[in-house]
Each structure stands twice: as C-alpha cells, then as structure tokens.
C-alpha cells in the first residue's frame, strides 16, 4: 500500500481518533471529519470543514464502531451536527471502500463503491474481547463490595468474551463457573479448569454466586433466575442490545445490575483504536 493512500476517518469516539493518529504516524495521508467538539489532546490533524472535503480523494473511508445507533445518523459524539450515513454513501467517490463497524447496508449503492463491516472480522472480535474482559473486571471491582479473590463468579456464555473473562477471573483467584449450551463448550470449560454448567440449568445454581457476568446477546437471565439469586449478588451484562438480562424484573426485585456496553471504547480507547486500525489494514491487504 502506498503511503500516498488517503484515509478519511469520519465520526466516532476516542477509538477513531486513535485510528487517525496511528495511520498518520505510519505515513498515510489522513483526513478527519466530525470531531469539532473534541477537547482532548491535540489531534495532530486539522478537522475538515465539510463532509465533501473530507471525502474528496479518499480511497478508504473509516466509520465508527458501532457505526450508528438509529441506522440513519452516524455515531459521532464529537460532531457539531448530525451526519447522515446516506449522505456519506452519496458523496463517496467511485472506487473507494467504506469500512465501518456494524454498518448498515443501503438499499442501493452507487456502482464502484464497496462497503465492508470490519466488526465481522474474527481478529477484531478476539482482540476486542481483551479490553471488554478487563472492563468487566473493573466494573466488578467498583460495584461489588467484596474482592474478586475468593468470590464465586458465574460467566454465562463461552464465546470469545466468555473465554477471556473466565481466564482472567481465574487469574485473580475467583471460583469460576461457566455456562454454555454446546457440549463441546462444556468440555472446553472443564478442560480449562472452570466448573461447567448448562445454560438451561442456571436457575438451579445461580444462588451460589456473588457476581454473574452475562456475555450472551439473547434472553438467558429472566425473572426465574433473578429471583433465585443470592441476596446482594451483582449482575453485569456485557452483551450488545437487547442484552441477556431482564432489567425490568431485576429492578422490581431490587437486584443490582450493570449493563456495560462498548467497554473497549470506554476503558481502553487507544488499544481498541489500534485493533480497529490493524483490522482495517488487514482487510485492505486482502482486498488487493
């Protein structure tokens, strides 16, 4: 890839700022737009005044993760005004590639423009599990009145986040149980030194645990499971919307819950930005 390649980073949070900085340090030409209200350290890059100028000549347009909250406007917390995703699609030059996380695909797109969702990449998901797990531990330490050491913890789900989180909890000398539905996962949970249980049987064992971490983005902890929980138990949901915990039932039962969304961007934006940048470069290398 030529160092003359122009990247345009449009909108996003601190992760996207890190993406822009890191690309610039690697020698690429970088334009940014949608960061007018950023008041942190020097961006090192002047923010373009218009979307049209930001997109002009750009071969690769990098959008945030998540790209949008409403499928219409870009996720751009530092922008002075709304940025319509459809406008980005319309103003992007032919031959360019748009890369975003959980990016909505338009009904129609001008010929010669390609859209790629970098959130679907396995390397990003695996590496993102690390700051997510660390953020979950930080939340637990802040919200739980005891220590992680010697506490009884249940991790619901043994996907990427569940694997990393259960390992880190064990490293802090917690007593770790992990639930899963697949028998292959049950076997791996046991092989990795954790206590396995089936997700459908959570209500029968949930009363043992001090902290329950959910990683499953589907309803798995409802009123039945919440009612059987230990008094004072802390529930931390790490799953994307709609989450896996019945928060309304938890409120009515007076149970402490925390829904920790987008932890990589909150607890480790520099590391998370580097993960996005490297994933984007991996995609571009494969697209050649």
C-alpha positions in Angstrom: 0.0 0.0 0.0 1.4 3.4 -1.0 1.9 6.0 1.8 0.1 8.3 -0.6 -3.1 6.5 0.1 -5.7 8.8 1.6 -7.8 7.7 4.5 -10.8 9.6 5.7 -11.9 9.0 9.3 -15.5 10.1 9.8 -17.1 10.4 13.2 -16.7 8.1 16.2 -15.3 8.3 19.7 -11.7 8.2 21.1 -11.1 4.9 19.3 -11.5 6.6 15.9 -9.2 9.5 17.0 -6.6 6.8 17.7 -7.2 5.2 14.4 -6.5 8.5 12.6 -3.4 9.3 14.7 -1.9 5.8 14.2 -2.5 5.9 10.4 -0.8 9.3 10.3 2.2 8.0 12.2 2.5 5.2 9.7 2.9 7.7 6.9 -0.5 7.7 5.4 -2.4 10.8 4.4 -5.4 11.2 6.7 -8.4 13.4 6.7 -10.9 13.6 9.6 -14.4 15.0 9.9 -16.9 15.1 12.8 -14.6 15.9 15.7 -15.2 19.7 16.0 -16.2 19.4 19.7 -13.2 17.2 20.7 -11.4 19.0 23.6 -8.7 16.4 24.5 -5.1 16.3 23.5 -4.0 17.8 20.1 -5.5 15.8 17.2 -2.4 16.4 15.1 -4.8 16.6 12.2 -7.0 19.5 11.2 -10.7 18.6 11.0 -12.1 19.2 7.6 -14.9 21.8 7.4 -17.3 19.8 5.2 -18.0 16.2 4.6 -17.4 16.8 0.9 -13.8 17.9 1.6 -13.2 15.0 4.0 -14.3 12.5 1.3 -12.5 14.1 -1.6 -9.8 11.9 -2.9 -10.2 9.3 -0.1 -9.6 5.7 -1.1 -10.7 4.4 2.2 -13.4 5.8 4.5 -13.4 4.6 8.0 -16.6 4.8 10.0 -17.0 4.1 13.7 -18.0 1.1 15.8 -20.9 1.0 16.2 -21.5 2.9 13.0 -24.9 4.2 14.1 -27.5 3.9 16.9 -30.5 4.6 14.7 -29.5 3.3 11.2 -29.8 6.9 9.9 -27.2 9.1 11.5 -23.5 8.4 12.2 -22.3 7.7 15.7 -20.4 11.0 16.1 -20.3 12.2 19.7 -17.7 14.9 18.9 -19.5 16.4 15.9 -21.2 19.8 15.9 -24.1 18.5 13.8 -25.7 15.2 12.7 -24.0 13.3 9.9 -26.4 11.3 7.7 -25.0 7.9 6.7 -26.8 8.1 3.4 -25.0 11.3 2.6 -21.7 9.6 3.2 -22.7 6.9 0.7 -23.8 9.5 -1.9 -20.7 11.7 -1.5 -18.1 8.9 -1.6 -16.1 8.8 -4.8 -16.2 5.9 -7.1 -13.5 3.2 -6.5 -13.5 4.0 -2.7 -14.1 1.4 0.0 -16.2 2.3 3.1 -15.3 0.4 6.3 -17.5 0.5 9.4 -18.4 -1.5 12.5 -22.0 -2.9 12.4 -22.5 -0.7 9.3 -26.0 -0.6 7.8 -26.1 -1.6 4.2 -28.0 0.8 1.9 -30.9 -0.4 -0.2 -29.0 0.8 -3.3 -25.4 1.9 -3.6 -23.7 3.7 -6.5 -21.6 1.3 -8.7 -17.9 1.3 -7.9 -18.2 1.7 -4.1 -17.7 -1.1 -1.7 -18.9 -1.4 1.9 -17.1 -3.7 4.4 -18.1 -4.4 8.0 -14.9 -4.7 10.0 -16.8 -5.8 13.1 -17.4 -9.1 11.4 -13.7 -9.9 11.3 -12.6 -12.6 13.7 -9.3 -10.9 14.6 -11.1 -7.8 15.8 -13.7 -9.8 17.8 -11.0 -11.9 19.5 -8.7 -8.9 20.4 -11.7 -6.8 21.4 -12.6 -9.4 24.0 -9.5 -8.5 26.0 -10.4 -4.8 26.8 -14.0 -6.0 27.2 -13.0 -8.5 29.9 -10.7 -6.0 31.6 -13.5 -3.5 31.6 -15.9 -6.1 33.1 -13.3 -6.7 35.9 -13.0 -3.0 36.5 -16.8 -2.7 36.8 -17.0 -5.6 39.2 -14.3 -4.1 41.4 -16.1 -0.8 41.5 -19.6 -2.2 42.1 -19.0 -5.3 44.2 -18.3 -4.6 47.9 -16.1 -7.7 48.3 -13.0 -8.8 46.4 -12.7 -10.8 43.2 -10.3 -13.1 45.0 -12.2 -16.0 46.6 -15.6 -14.8 45.2 -18.0 -17.1 43.4 -18.4 -16.0 39.8 -20.6 -17.2 37.0 -19.8 -16.4 33.4 -22.8 -17.0 31.1 -21.6 -18.0 27.6 -18.3 -19.3 26.4 -17.7 -17.3 23.3 -14.8 -15.0 22.7 -15.5 -12.8 25.7 -16.5 -15.6 28.0 -13.2 -17.4 27.3 -11.1 -14.4 28.0 -13.1 -13.3 31.0 -13.2 -16.7 32.7 -9.4 -17.0 32.3 -8.8 -13.5 33.9 -11.2 -14.2 36.7 -9.3 -17.4 37.5 -6.0 -15.4 37.4 -7.5 -13.3 40.2 -8.3 -16.4 42.3 -12.0 -16.3 41.9 -14.0 -19.5 41.9 -15.2 -19.6 38.3 -18.2 -21.4 36.8 -19.1 -21.0 33.2 -22.4 -21.9 31.5 -22.8 -23.0 27.8 -25.3 -24.9 25.7 -22.9 -26.8 23.4 -21.5 -30.0 24.8 -18.2 -29.1 23.1 -18.0 -25.8 25.1 -18.9 -27.7 28.3 -15.9 -29.9 27.6 -13.6 -27.0 27.0 -14.8 -25.2 30.1 -13.9 -28.2 32.2 -10.5 -28.7 30.3 -9.6 -25.1 31.1 -10.1 -25.6 34.8 -13.5 -24.0 35.3 -16.7 -25.5 36.6 -19.1 -26.1 33.7 -22.9 -25.9 33.8 -25.6 -25.9 31.2 -27.2 -22.5 30.4 -30.7 -24.0 30.7 -29.9 -25.0 34.3 -28.8 -21.6 35.6 -31.8 -21.1 37.8 -30.8 -24.2 39.8 -27.3 -23.0 40.6 -27.5 -19.2 40.5 -28.0 -18.8 44.2 -24.3 -19.8 44.8 -22.8 -16.8 43.0 -21.6 -13.4 44.2 -21.1 -11.9 40.7 -22.8 -13.0 37.5 -21.4 -11.9 34.1 -23.6 -12.3 31.1 -22.0 -12.4 27.6 -25.0 -13.8 25.6 -26.9 -11.3 23.5 -30.2 -13.1 24.0 -32.6 -13.5 26.9 -30.9 -16.0 29.3 -31.4 -14.5 32.8 -35.1 -13.8 33.4 -37.3 -13.3 36.5 -36.9 -17.0 37.4 -33.1 -16.8 37.5 -33.1 -13.4 39.2 -35.5 -14.5 41.9 -33.2 -17.4 42.8 -30.1 -15.2 43.1 -28.1 -14.7 46.3 -29.1 -11.6 48.2 -26.6 -8.8 47.3 -25.4 -10.6 44.1 -24.2 -8.3 41.3 -25.2 -8.9 37.7 -23.0 -7.4 34.9 -24.3 -7.7 31.3 -21.6 -7.4 28.6 -23.9 -8.4 25.7 -24.9 -6.0 23.0 -28.5 -5.0 22.7 -31.0 -6.4 23.6 -28.7 -7.9 26.3 -29.4 -11.1 28.1 -30.8 -9.9 31.5 -34.4 -8.9 32.2 -33.5 -5.5 33.7 -37.1 -4.6 34.4 -37.5 -7.8 36.5 -34.2 -7.0 38.2 -35.4 -3.5 39.2 -38.7 -4.9 40.6 -36.7 -7.4 42.7 -34.2 -4.8 43.9 -31.3 -6.6 42.3 -28.1 -4.7 41.4 -27.4 -4.8 37.6 -24.9 -3.0 35.4 -25.2 -3.0 31.6 -21.7 -2.4 30.3 -21.9 -1.6 26.6 -19.0 -0.7 24.3 -16.4 -1.3 27.0 -13.3 -1.3 24.7 -14.1 2.3 23.7 -14.7 3.3 27.3 -11.8 1.6 29.2 -9.1 1.2 26.6 -9.7 3.5 23.6 -6.1 3.6 22.5 -5.8 -0.2 22.4 -9.3 -0.5 20.9 -8.4 2.0 18.2 -5.2 0.1 17.4 -7.2 -3.0 17.0 -9.6 -1.3 14.5 -6.7 0.2 12.6 -4.9 -3.1 12.2 -8.1 -4.8 11.2 -8.7 -2.2 8.5 -5.2 -2.6 7.2 -5.6 -6.4 7.2 -8.8 -6.0 5.1 -7.2 -3.7 2.7 -4.3 -6.1 2.2 -6.7 -8.9 1.4 -8.7 -6.7 -0.9 -5.8 -6.1 -3.2 
